[in-house]
Amino acid sequence: MHVTYWLEHAWLDTFVEPGVALDVTDGRITAVRKDVPTPPPGATVLRGLTLPGFANAHSHAFHRALRSTVQVGSGTFWTWREVMYSVASRLTPETYFDLAKAVYAEMAMAGVSAVGEFHYLHHAPGGTPYAEPNEMGEALIAAAAEAGIRITLLDTAYLASGFGTPPNRQQQRFSDGTAEAWAERASLLKDRDHARIGAAIHSVRAVPADQLATVAAWAQARVTPLHVHLSEQTAENDACLATHGCTPTRLLADHGVLGPRTTGVHNTHLTDEDIALLGSTSTGTCMCPTTERDLADGIGPATRLQKAGSTLSLGSDSHAVIDMMEEARAMELNERLRSRTRGHWTAASLLRAASADGHEALGWRDAGSIEAGALADLTTIALDSVRTAGPLPRLGGETAVFAASACDVRHMVVAGRHIVRDGVHTMIEDVPRAMATAIAAVYR
């Protein structure tokens, strides 16, 4: 199938170009034509600033059901986790499909073309496997297709409650018992056009040290992404030091987990040696600033990690909000608060973290740029909303990062297919109603 898109303004690598026509064939950009001041006959017009589609590199779809509910009262990450467990215990494959479809539709409406779903809700309550062992994972893959976005299902090994402690009652449905059993089940999952299968280690507290290498070897053999929650909490660091005499980062390094296809999620509480290890092994970092601030986790050393050689990507994690422009903005503004200086990243660098580098972390290296040969993923934001009106179009990158929000996403194209048109999802008639219905079913 061939289609031409005319972009009123286009973000081409690091700058804004007015009047760009894109020829798209079978979901890929075949030509980028500049200096096209008016739409060619038959072209689909995208008015505003068109960016590469965003990559949401870290998602727990079911956490969306916690939004606002967990804002009552006070507490810590650990008290929040108990509420999260109660939601996890209620989900079935059917209710999870409905919820994830609405969540992924919200992502599409926020300009996200691909999501990394950190998936550990594998079995029925009590840990009994479903007749189809990957029924929950397949529900997520199907939900992404219904919402019109791509997914990297990061199938997660989650085998313990803590160092030397078996899964608790709430965690039983997360666990396969051993890494070998996890690998056997995960191997049944298959890639498809809109879905890739990756791997994840939930954390060093949830996968015993002598089983880390099994998960890493599975991912290496399949040349697939491997993600891991890393040093999100100081309590995890303390427990790892008490048990193994080293930091979580060193433990992962010693068991062959780090490397260029590995991404550490959060990487919040790191030592100088940890940062050097992550950088020297080209292990990526996925920052999730809106969740990290929501859970009072702390501010990770993003600038130091990047300087050391760790590529940065972004995720909305617990979905307190779903807005990749806010994630990019928050990473910069967090660093300003910490350092009391401004301008740690350019708008171009932050947009790359939200797009090309996120896609690469998810195994979609042919996405995240507007150039010939790339997947035709396009996010168009309005330049005439109450938030974005005023600045010159050539400052569109700065406008996107520092002024716009998900509400300003006007169009979303995934692999050449127009998923969001004029702010309306073209495949799901009423996303807010679908979301409300899905969340009500979880709590019923």
Residue, then its C-alpha position, 0 to 999 in steps of 0.5 A: m500500500h502506498v500513501t503520501y503524507w504532507l507535513e506542515h513542519a517536520w522534525l528531521d533529526t535535530f531541526v524543524e523543516p517546513g513543508v515536507a512530503l513523505d512517500v510511504t510504501d508498505g509501512r516504511i518511508t521510501a522518500v523524504r521530499k523537502d521544500v514542498p510548500t503545499p500538499p501534493p494532490g491526494a496527500t494526507v495533511l498533517r498540520g502542526l509539528t510532526l515528530p518520529g513516533f515515541a517509544n514508551a520503553h517501560s510499562h506495566a499496563f495494569h498499573r493504570a488502574l491505580r491512577s488517583t486511587v493511590q494518591v489518597g494518604s501517604g506512604t512509601f514505594w512499599t506501601w504503594r506496592e501492596v495496593m498494586y498487588s491487590v489489583a494484580s490479584r484481580l486480573t483475568p486474561e479477559t479483563y487484562f486484555d480490555l484494560a491493556k487495550a484502553v491503556y495502549a489506546e491512551m498511549a497512541m493518543a499520546g503519540v506512542s508508536a511502540v511500548g515495552e511491556f515489562h510483563y510478569l503477571h503470568h499465571a492464575p491466582g495462586g500460581t496455577p498455570y493457564a491451559e495456554p501458558n502465555e495467555m496473559g502475555e498473548a492478551l497484551i500482544a492482542a491488546a496492542a494490535e487492537a490499539g494500533i501500536r507495536i509492542t515488545l513483550l518483555d517477558t519477566a522472570y520473577l522467582a522470589s520475594g526477596f534474597g533467599t525468600p520464596p514468593n509471597r501469596q500475592q507474587q505466586r502468580f508471577s513465578d515460574g519456580t525456576a529460571e529454566a521453567w521461565a525460559e521454557r514458557a517464554s520460548l513458546l512466545k513468538d514474534r509477529d509483525h507488530a510484536r517482538i518478544g524480549a526478556a526481563i529480570h524483575s530485579v536482583r531481589a526477585v531472581p536468585a543470583d545463580q539463575l541470573a545467567t539463565v535469563a541472560a543466556w536466553a536473551q543472548a541466544r535470541v538476540t533480543p532486548l533484556h531489561v531489569h529494574l535496577s537500584e530503584q530503592t536503597a532497601e534493595n541495595d542494602a539487602c544485596l550488599a548484606t547477602h552478596g557483599c556487592t551492589p546490584t549492578r556488580l551482581l548483574a555484571d558478575h553474572g553476564v547480564l550487562g551489555p548493549r542489548t540490556t537496559g537498566v530501568h530506573n538506575t536511581h541509587l548508584t555508586d561511582e563504580d556502578i555508573a562506570l560498569l553500566g557505561s563501559t558495558s554500553t548498558g542502557t538506562c530507562m528513566c521513568p521520571t513521572t513514576e520516580r517522583d510519584l513513588a518518591d524514589g529519588i532522582g537518578p544520575a542520568t547525566r553521569l550515566q550518559k557521559a559514562g556511555s549509557t544510552l538514555s530512554l524513557g518510560s511511563d512505568s506506572h502510568a501516573v500520567i502517560d505523556m512522553m513529552e512530560e517524561a522528557r521534560a521531567m528528566e531535564l527539570n529534575e536535573r535542574l533541581r538537583s544541580r541548580t543549573r539549566g540546560h543539561w540536554t538539548a530538546a533534540s537530545l530529549l526527543r531522541a531519548a523519547s523516540a529513536d533510543g527508546h525504540e532501539a532499547l525495545g529492539w525496533r532499530d528501524a523506528g524513531s526517525i523520519e528518513a527513508g527506510a524507517l518505519a513510518d511512525l509519525t506523531t504530530i503535535a499542534l502548534d496552535s493550542v493554548r500551550t503551544a501557540g506563540p513560539l516560532p515554528r523553528l523552535g518546535g523541538e523546544t515547544a514539544v519538550f518544554a510546553a506541549s503535553a499529550c493533549d496536543v497530539r493531533h495525529m498518530v501514524v504507525a507503520g503508515r497507518h493513521i491511528v489517531r486523526d485530529g485527536v480521535h482514535t480511529m480504531i476504538e470509538d470511545v477510549p475514555r469510556a473503554m478505560a472507565t469500563a475496563i477499570a470498573a471491571v477490575y474492581r468489581 
